[in-house]
Amino acid sequence: MSQSLSVVTQAKLWYWQRISAMVLAVCVIIHLVGIVLAVRGGLSGAEVLARTQGNWLFGAFYATFVLASTVHVPIGLMRIAEEWFGWRSRSVVIAAWLFAALLAFAGLRAVYAVIVPGGAA
């Protein structure tokens, strides 16, 4: 474990990673069921996009998916950097925060582009 993080902080990170994993598990199941139903119904990518534009429920679901990933992934990457590469300084925490910000920005921008008509323009 990182020497730059207190035991309490490490416990909180463990907790948040487990909670985000539960949210991600539900999101992945819903996402895969949606894909199977869309493909089985013969929908093309353009038809799926036409159905998602303006659908704020769809947007809320995928925003939740993105935010759960934004919590989960950087914590895991921080642990990998510590365990595999011995990166145990404050900089690993900063790198994880920067990656979380990048992941949130890119993911929420993609959700916006799919939901808002003309959002990708």
Rosetta blueprint (number, residue, H / E / L):
1 M L
2 S L
3 Q L
4 S L
5 L L
6 S L
7 V H
8 V H
9 T H
10 Q H
11 A H
12 K H
13 L H
14 W H
15 Y H
16 W H
17 Q H
18 R H
19 I H
20 S H
21 A H
22 M H
23 V H
24 L H
25 A H
26 V H
27 C H
28 V H
29 I H
30 I H
31 H H
32 L H
33 V H
34 G H
35 I H
36 V H
37 L H
38 A H
39 V H
40 R H
41 G L
42 G L
43 L L
44 S L
45 G H
46 A H
47 E H
48 V H
49 L H
50 A H
51 R H
52 T H
53 Q L
54 G L
55 N L
56 W H
57 L H
58 F H
59 G H
60 A H
61 F H
62 Y H
63 A H
64 T H
65 F H
66 V H
67 L H
68 A H
69 S H
70 T H
71 V H
72 H H
73 V H
74 P H
75 I H
76 G H
77 L H
78 M H
79 R H
80 I H
81 A H
82 E H
83 E H
84 W H
85 F H
86 G L
87 W L
88 R L
89 S L
90 R H
91 S H
92 V H
93 V H
94 I H
95 A H
96 A H
97 W H
98 L H
99 F H
100 A H
101 A H
102 L H
103 L H
104 A H
105 F H
106 A H
107 G H
108 L H
109 R H
110 A H
111 V H
112 Y H
113 A H
114 V H
115 I H
116 V L
117 P L
118 G L
119 G L
120 A L
121 A L
